[in-house]
Amino acid sequence: MIHLAHNRSVQEIVRAAIQEDVDAIAISSYQGGHIEYFKYLVDQLKSQGAEHIQVFGGGGGVIIPAEIDEL
């Protein structure tokens, strides 16, 4: 497990994930914006040939069923 701490950009997360050859990324979102952030993260992984890395999202907020479908 690699812990990058709080407030990391998508670029920092993707770079670290690829460098460390991870199988998955877990992200928590407490302040909204998770749809855009998670989608951007997945798009960046795909654009860098790392679409095999799974992304898990959660946090203190609620992800409603419609958002689950979108993600």
Steps between C-alpha positions, in 0.01 A plus 500: 500500500618847413344794683527837328322700772236764434437747219684328217437584138387239252837530327686425824283197570528359149877556491551325834268213406689433178845540660413263783321251271188489717195282440248749637446854623270586791380858527284670759293806424343704776419829330315421180636507149558126513328429167729733308811405697450124471415522129807713435714252691372208292546700178860582593576137582361396160694770315823374657435134422415413860132414463568170676533688831171476688357809671301482825327811631327586824513738789284681747245619248224313327533370147142468382376220270493726192864593562594135545351426158690792349828391654 
